Amino acid sequence: MSDPITAPIFKETATNVWAGYNRHVIIYPCGGGMYTLGATHPANHNENGDRAMEWSRAATVSQAEEEYKEWNPIIKRILHHTKEVGKWRLAEVPRLPR
């Protein structure tokens, strides 16, 4: 990546972690010049109905940028350059019948 703000992150094959209040980000290389960015934030339980019904859904880069708008400039810039995002809920699935 030619962006001078994000270039140091992508020069080395290291894992980078940012931890903060209610939000965390991890970035690591996954091969072929690609990187994985994993980010956590509190769920918005008012979003599209029952929170337990969907564990995976489409998301937009602008939604991710909104969640991290007050964060580190490096994270904001990486999100700006991101082409595709997905959203997976953790530990929020319907109970299985007994």
DSSP file (Angstrom, degrees, kcal/mol; ACC not computed):
  #  RESIDUE AA STRUCTURE BP1 BP2  ACC     N-H-->O    O-->H-N    N-H-->O    O-->H-N    TCO  KAPPA ALPHA  PHI   PSI    X-CA   Y-CA   Z-CA
    1    1 A M              0   0    0      0, 0.0     9,-0.1     0, 0.0    10,-0.0   0.000 360.0 360.0 360.0 132.5    0.0    0.0    0.0
    2    2 A S        +     0   0    0      4,-0.1     5,-0.0     3,-0.0     3,-0.0   0.462 360.0 116.1 -89.0  -0.6    1.5    3.4   -1.0
    3    3 A D     >  -     0   0    0      1,-0.2     4,-2.2     2,-0.0     3,-0.4  -0.562  60.7-146.4 -69.6 121.9   -0.3    5.4    1.7
    4    4 A P  T  4 S+     0   0    0      0, 0.0    -1,-0.2     0, 0.0    -2,-0.0   0.766  95.9  55.4 -64.8 -24.2    2.4    6.8    4.0
    5    5 A I  T  4 S+     0   0    0      1,-0.2     4,-0.2     2,-0.1    73,-0.1   0.882 119.7  29.3 -73.8 -37.7    0.1    6.6    7.0
    6    6 A T  T >> S+     0   0    0     -3,-0.4     3,-1.3     1,-0.1     4,-1.1   0.625  94.7  92.5 -98.2 -14.5   -0.5    2.8    6.6
    7    7 A A  H >X S+     0   0    0     -4,-2.2     4,-0.8     1,-0.3     3,-0.5   0.847  80.3  58.2 -51.9 -42.6    2.7    1.7    4.9
    8    8 A P  H 3> S+     0   0    0      0, 0.0     4,-0.7     0, 0.0     3,-0.4   0.843 102.8  55.1 -59.8 -31.2    4.5    0.8    8.1
    9    9 A I  H <4 S+     0   0    0     -3,-1.3     5,-0.4     1,-0.2     3,-0.2   0.878 113.1  40.9 -66.7 -37.1    1.7   -1.7    9.0
   10   10 A F  H << S+     0   0    0     -4,-1.1    -1,-0.2    -3,-0.5    -3,-0.1   0.422  96.9  77.6 -96.4   0.7    2.1   -3.5    5.7
   11   11 A K  H  < S+     0   0    0     -4,-0.8     2,-0.3    -3,-0.4    -1,-0.2   0.853  95.8  46.3 -75.1 -35.5    6.0   -3.5    5.5
   12   12 A E  S  < S-     0   0    0     -4,-0.7     2,-1.3    -3,-0.2     0, 0.0  -0.732  82.2-123.5-109.5 155.7    6.4   -6.3    7.9
   13   13 A T        +     0   0    0     -2,-0.3     2,-0.3    15,-0.1    -3,-0.1  -0.501  69.7 125.7 -92.9  65.3    4.7   -9.7    8.3
   14   14 A A        -     0   0    0     -2,-1.3     2,-0.5    -5,-0.4    -2,-0.1  -0.785  64.1-113.1-119.6 161.7    3.6   -9.0   11.8
   15   15 A T        -     0   0    0     -2,-0.3     2,-0.4    13,-0.2    13,-0.2  -0.834  30.6-160.4 -92.9 132.9    0.4   -9.1   13.7
   16   16 A N  E     -A   27   0A   0     11,-2.7    11,-2.6    -2,-0.5     2,-0.4  -0.950   7.0-171.1-117.3 135.6   -0.8   -5.7   14.8
   17   17 A V  E     -A   26   0A   0     -2,-0.4     2,-0.4     9,-0.2     9,-0.2  -0.985  10.5-171.2-129.9 135.3   -3.4   -5.2   17.6
   18   18 A W  E     -A   25   0A   0      7,-2.9     7,-2.9    -2,-0.4     2,-0.4  -0.997  11.7-171.2-120.7 127.5   -5.2   -2.1   18.8
   19   19 A A  E     +A   24   0A   0     -2,-0.4     2,-0.3     5,-0.2     5,-0.2  -0.972  16.6 147.4-123.1 134.1   -7.2   -2.5   22.0
   20   20 A G  E >   -A   23   0A   0      3,-2.2     3,-0.9    -2,-0.4     2,-0.4  -0.865  55.1 -48.7-149.9-177.3   -9.5    0.2   23.4
   21   21 A Y  T 3  S-     0   0    0     -2,-0.3     3,-0.0     1,-0.3    -2,-0.0  -0.468 120.1 -20.0 -65.1 116.7  -12.7    0.7   25.3
   22   22 A N  T 3  S+     0   0    0     -2,-0.4     2,-0.4    19,-0.1    -1,-0.3   0.464 128.2  77.6  64.3   4.2  -15.4   -1.5   23.7
   23   23 A R  E <   +A   20   0A   0     -3,-0.9    -3,-2.2    18,-0.2     2,-0.3  -0.999  50.5 175.1-145.8 141.6  -13.5   -1.9   20.5
   24   24 A H  E     -AB  19  40A   0     16,-1.3    16,-2.5    -2,-0.4     2,-0.4  -0.990   8.5-163.8-143.2 148.0  -10.5   -3.9   19.4
   25   25 A V  E     -AB  18  39A   0     -7,-2.9    -7,-2.9    -2,-0.3     2,-0.4  -0.998   4.3-175.3-135.4 138.6   -8.7   -4.4   16.0
   26   26 A I  E     -AB  17  38A   0     12,-2.7    12,-3.0    -2,-0.4     2,-0.4  -0.999   2.8-173.1-131.7 136.6   -6.3   -7.0   14.8
   27   27 A I  E     +AB  16  37A   0    -11,-2.6   -11,-2.7    -2,-0.4    10,-0.2  -0.998  13.6 159.7-130.2 130.6   -4.5   -7.0   11.4
   28   28 A Y  E     - B   0  36A   0      8,-2.1     8,-3.1    -2,-0.4   -13,-0.2  -0.996  41.5-101.5-149.8 151.1   -2.4   -9.8   10.1
   29   29 A P  E     - B   0  35A   0      0, 0.0     6,-0.3     0, 0.0     3,-0.1  -0.467  27.0-177.2 -71.9 142.1   -1.1  -11.1    6.8
   30   30 A C  E     -     0   0A   0      4,-2.6     5,-0.2     1,-0.3     2,-0.1   0.263  51.8 -84.6-123.6  10.5   -2.9  -14.1    5.4
   31   31 A G  E >  S+ B   0  34A   0      3,-0.8     3,-1.8     0, 0.0    -1,-0.3  -0.034 100.9  55.8 107.7 153.7   -0.9  -14.8    2.2
   32   32 A G  T 3  S-     0   0    0      1,-0.3     3,-0.1    -3,-0.1     0, 0.0   0.762 127.6 -61.1  62.6  27.0   -0.6  -13.5   -1.3
   33   33 A G  T 3  S+     0   0    0      1,-0.3    -1,-0.3     0, 0.0     2,-0.3   0.537 108.4 125.1  78.4   5.1   -0.2   -9.9   -0.2
   34   34 A M  E <   -B   31   0A   0     -3,-1.8    -4,-2.6     2,-0.0    -3,-0.8  -0.664  43.4-157.7 -98.6 155.6   -3.6  -10.0    1.5
   35   35 A Y  E     -B   29   0A   0     -6,-0.3     2,-0.5    -2,-0.3   -25,-0.0  -0.933  10.8-136.3-128.6 151.7   -4.3   -9.1    5.1
   36   36 A T  E     -B   28   0A   0     -8,-3.1    -8,-2.1    -2,-0.3     2,-0.5  -0.919  14.6-165.4-105.9 135.2   -7.1   -9.9    7.4
   37   37 A L  E     -B   27   0A   0     -2,-0.5     2,-0.5   -10,-0.2   -10,-0.2  -0.984   5.5-173.3-119.2 119.8   -8.6   -7.2    9.6
   38   38 A G  E     +B   26   0A   0    -12,-3.0   -12,-2.7    -2,-0.5     2,-0.4  -0.947   7.0 178.7-112.2 134.2  -10.8   -8.3   12.5
   39   39 A A  E     -B   25   0A   0     -2,-0.5     2,-0.4   -14,-0.2   -14,-0.2  -0.993  11.7-159.4-137.2 141.6  -12.6   -5.7   14.6
   40   40 A T  E     +B   24   0A   0    -16,-2.5   -16,-1.3    -2,-0.4    -2,-0.0  -0.926  18.7 155.7-120.1 147.6  -15.0   -6.0   17.5
   41   41 A H        -     0   0    0     -2,-0.4   -18,-0.2   -18,-0.2   -19,-0.1  -0.966  50.2 -75.3-158.0 161.0  -17.5   -3.5   18.8
   42   42 A P        -     0   0    0      0, 0.0     2,-0.1     0, 0.0   -19,-0.0  -0.294  55.1-107.5 -61.4 145.4  -20.7   -3.6   20.8
   43   43 A A        -     0   0    0      1,-0.1     2,-0.9     2,-0.0     3,-0.0  -0.411  17.0-131.6 -71.5 147.8  -23.7   -4.9   19.0
   44   44 A N    >   -     0   0    0      1,-0.1     3,-1.7    -2,-0.1    -1,-0.1  -0.867  22.1-170.3 -97.5  98.8  -26.5   -2.5   18.0
   45   45 A H  T 3  S+     0   0    0     -2,-0.9     6,-0.2     1,-0.3    -1,-0.1   0.566  80.1  61.3 -73.4  -7.6  -29.5   -4.5   19.2
   46   46 A N  T >  S+     0   0    0      4,-0.1     2,-0.6     2,-0.1     3,-0.5   0.429  78.6 114.6 -91.9   0.9  -32.0   -2.1   17.5
   47   47 A E  T <  S-     0   0    0     -3,-1.7    -3,-0.0     1,-0.2    -4,-0.0  -0.629  92.4 -29.5 -82.8 113.3  -30.5   -3.0   14.1
   48   48 A N  T 3  S-     0   0    0     -2,-0.6    -1,-0.2     3,-0.0     2,-0.2   0.849 106.0 -71.8  53.5  47.8  -32.9   -4.8   11.8
   49   49 A G  S <  S+     0   0    0     -3,-0.5     2,-0.2     4,-0.0    -2,-0.0  -0.449 104.0  29.4  85.9-146.4  -35.1   -6.7   14.2
   50   50 A D    >>  -     0   0    0     -2,-0.2     3,-1.1     1,-0.2     4,-0.5  -0.363  58.6-153.3 -65.5 120.1  -34.3   -9.7   16.4
   51   51 A R  T 34 S+     0   0    0      1,-0.2     3,-0.3    -6,-0.2    -1,-0.2   0.743  91.1  55.5 -65.9 -24.3  -30.6   -9.7   17.3
   52   52 A A  T 34 S+     0   0    0      1,-0.2    -1,-0.2    41,-0.1    -2,-0.1   0.605  92.3  71.6 -86.4 -10.9  -30.5  -13.5   17.7
   53   53 A M  T <4 S+     0   0    0     -3,-1.1     2,-0.5    40,-0.1    -1,-0.2   0.819  97.7  42.2 -79.8 -30.1  -31.8  -14.4   14.3
   54   54 A E     <  +     0   0    0     -4,-0.5    -1,-0.1    -3,-0.3     3,-0.1  -0.963  46.4 171.4-121.9 130.5  -28.8  -13.5   12.1
   55   55 A W  S    S+     0   0    0     -2,-0.5    34,-2.6     1,-0.3     2,-0.4   0.559  76.7  36.3-106.9 -13.4  -25.2  -14.2   12.9
   56   56 A S  E     +C   88   0B   0     32,-0.2     2,-0.3    30,-0.0    -1,-0.3  -1.000  67.4 151.9-140.1 137.1  -23.8  -13.1    9.6
   57   57 A R  E     -C   87   0B   0     30,-2.2    30,-1.8    -2,-0.4     2,-0.1  -0.985  45.8 -85.8-156.5 164.9  -24.9  -10.3    7.3
   58   58 A A  E     -C   86   0B   0     -2,-0.3     2,-0.3    28,-0.2    28,-0.2  -0.407  44.6-177.7 -70.5 151.1  -23.6   -7.9    4.7
   59   59 A A        -     0   0    0     26,-0.8    26,-0.5    -2,-0.1     2,-0.3  -0.915  18.2-125.3-142.0 168.7  -22.0   -4.7    5.9
   60   60 A T     >  -     0   0    0     -2,-0.3     4,-1.8     1,-0.1     3,-0.3  -0.833  21.0-121.1-117.6 157.2  -20.6   -1.6    4.2
   61   61 A V  H  > S+     0   0    0     -2,-0.3     4,-2.9     1,-0.2     5,-0.2   0.886 115.1  58.3 -60.5 -38.3  -17.2    0.1    4.5
   62   62 A S  H  > S+     0   0    0      1,-0.2     4,-2.0     2,-0.2    -1,-0.2   0.851 103.2  52.7 -64.1 -32.6  -19.1    3.2    5.6
   63   63 A Q  H  > S+     0   0    0     -3,-0.3     4,-2.0     2,-0.2    -1,-0.2   0.922 111.0  46.7 -65.0 -43.3  -20.6    1.3    8.5
   64   64 A A  H  X S+     0   0    0     -4,-1.8     4,-1.4     1,-0.2    -2,-0.2   0.916 111.1  51.8 -64.3 -42.6  -17.2    0.1    9.6
   65   65 A E  H  < S+     0   0    0     -4,-2.9    -1,-0.2     1,-0.2    -2,-0.2   0.885 108.5  52.0 -61.2 -38.0  -15.8    3.7    9.3
   66   66 A E  H >< S+     0   0    0     -4,-2.0     3,-1.1     1,-0.2    -1,-0.2   0.903 106.5  53.1 -64.9 -41.4  -18.7    5.0   11.4
   67   67 A E  H 3< S+     0   0    0     -4,-2.0    -1,-0.2     1,-0.2     3,-0.2   0.808 120.6  32.9 -63.1 -29.5  -17.9    2.4   14.2
   68   68 A Y  T >< S+     0   0    0     -4,-1.4     3,-1.8    -3,-0.1    -1,-0.2   0.053  78.8 120.6-116.8  24.0  -14.3    3.5   14.3
   69   69 A K  T <  S+     0   0    0     -3,-1.1    -1,-0.1     1,-0.3    -2,-0.1   0.741  80.2  46.0 -63.6 -23.6  -14.6    7.2   13.5
   70   70 A E  T 3  S+     0   0    0     -3,-0.2    -1,-0.3    -4,-0.2    -2,-0.1   0.234  99.9 101.5-100.2  13.1  -13.0    8.3   16.8
   71   71 A W  S <  S-     0   0    0     -3,-1.8    -3,-0.1     1,-0.2     5,-0.0  -0.155  83.7 -49.6 -94.6-175.4  -10.2    5.8   16.6
   72   72 A N     >  -     0   0    0      1,-0.1     4,-2.2     3,-0.1     3,-0.3  -0.205  50.2-124.6 -51.1 136.0   -6.5    5.7   15.6
   73   73 A P  H  > S+     0   0    0      0, 0.0     4,-2.2     0, 0.0     5,-0.2   0.812 109.9  58.5 -57.5 -31.2   -5.8    7.5   12.3
   74   74 A I  H  > S+     0   0    0      2,-0.2     4,-2.5     1,-0.2     5,-0.2   0.940 107.5  45.5 -64.3 -46.0   -4.1    4.3   11.0
   75   75 A I  H  > S+     0   0    0     -3,-0.3     4,-2.6     1,-0.2     5,-0.2   0.921 112.7  50.8 -63.3 -44.0   -7.2    2.3   11.5
   76   76 A K  H  X S+     0   0    0     -4,-2.2     4,-1.8     1,-0.2    -1,-0.2   0.895 112.1  47.2 -61.5 -39.3   -9.4    4.9   10.0
   77   77 A R  H  X S+     0   0    0     -4,-2.2     4,-1.5     2,-0.2    -2,-0.2   0.898 110.5  51.3 -71.0 -40.3   -7.2    5.1    6.9
   78   78 A I  H  X S+     0   0    0     -4,-2.5     4,-0.7     1,-0.2     3,-0.4   0.933 110.7  49.3 -61.5 -44.5   -7.0    1.3    6.5
   79   79 A L  H >< S+     0   0    0     -4,-2.6     3,-0.9     1,-0.2    -1,-0.2   0.885 106.1  57.5 -61.1 -37.6  -10.8    1.2    6.6
   80   80 A H  H 3< S+     0   0    0     -4,-1.8    -1,-0.2     1,-0.2    -2,-0.2   0.859 110.4  43.5 -59.8 -35.6  -10.9    4.0    4.0
   81   81 A H  H 3< S+     0   0    0     -4,-1.5    -1,-0.2    -3,-0.4    -2,-0.2   0.513  90.1 112.9 -88.1  -5.7   -8.9    1.8    1.7
   82   82 A T    <<  -     0   0    0     -3,-0.9     3,-0.1    -4,-0.7   -21,-0.1  -0.435  47.1-167.2 -72.7 140.2  -10.9   -1.4    2.4
   83   83 A K        +     0   0    0      1,-0.3     2,-0.3    -2,-0.1   -22,-0.2   0.741  67.7  20.7 -97.5 -27.7  -13.0   -2.7   -0.5
   84   84 A E        +     0   0    0    -24,-0.1     2,-0.3   -23,-0.1    -1,-0.3  -0.999  58.4 179.9-148.9 138.5  -15.2   -5.3    1.3
   85   85 A V        -     0   0    0    -26,-0.5   -26,-0.8    -2,-0.3     2,-0.3  -0.949   6.6-163.6-134.5 157.2  -16.4   -6.0    4.8
   86   86 A G  E     -C   58   0B   0     -2,-0.3     2,-0.5   -28,-0.2   -28,-0.2  -0.905  13.5-137.4-132.5 164.4  -18.6   -8.5    6.5
   87   87 A K  E     +C   57   0B   0    -30,-1.8   -30,-2.2    -2,-0.3     2,-0.4  -0.985  19.4 177.8-130.3 123.8  -20.3   -8.6    9.9
   88   88 A W  E     -C   56   0B   0     -2,-0.5     2,-0.3   -32,-0.2   -32,-0.2  -0.991  21.7-138.7-125.9 128.4  -20.5  -11.6   12.1
   89   89 A R        -     0   0    0    -34,-2.6     2,-0.5    -2,-0.4     3,-0.2  -0.663  17.0-141.3 -84.4 139.9  -22.1  -11.6   15.5
   90   90 A L  S    S-     0   0    0     -2,-0.3    -1,-0.0     1,-0.2    -2,-0.0  -0.875  74.1  -8.6-104.3 132.3  -20.2  -13.4   18.3
   91   91 A A  S    S+     0   0    0     -2,-0.5    -1,-0.2     1,-0.1     2,-0.1   0.768 101.4 110.3  58.9  30.2  -22.1  -15.5   20.9
   92   92 A E        +     0   0    0     -3,-0.2    -1,-0.1   -37,-0.0    -3,-0.1  -0.539  39.9 123.3-133.0  69.6  -25.5  -14.2   19.8
   93   93 A V        -     0   0    0     -2,-0.1   -40,-0.1     1,-0.1   -41,-0.1  -0.877  67.5 -86.4-123.9 157.8  -27.2  -17.2   18.2
   94   94 A P        -     0   0    0      0, 0.0     2,-0.1     0, 0.0    -1,-0.1  -0.273  51.1-101.0 -61.8 149.1  -30.6  -18.8   19.0
   95   95 A R        -     0   0    0      1,-0.1     3,-0.0     3,-0.0   -43,-0.0  -0.429  35.6-120.0 -67.2 143.7  -30.6  -21.5   21.7
   96   96 A L        -     0   0    0     -2,-0.1    -1,-0.1     1,-0.1     2,-0.1  -0.598  32.7-102.5 -81.0 146.3  -30.6  -25.1   20.5
   97   97 A P              0   0    0      0, 0.0    -1,-0.1     0, 0.0     0, 0.0  -0.390 360.0 360.0 -66.6 148.3  -33.6  -27.2   21.5
   98   98 A R              0   0    0     -2,-0.1    -2,-0.0    -3,-0.0    -3,-0.0   0.432 360.0 360.0 -93.7 360.0  -32.8  -29.7   24.3
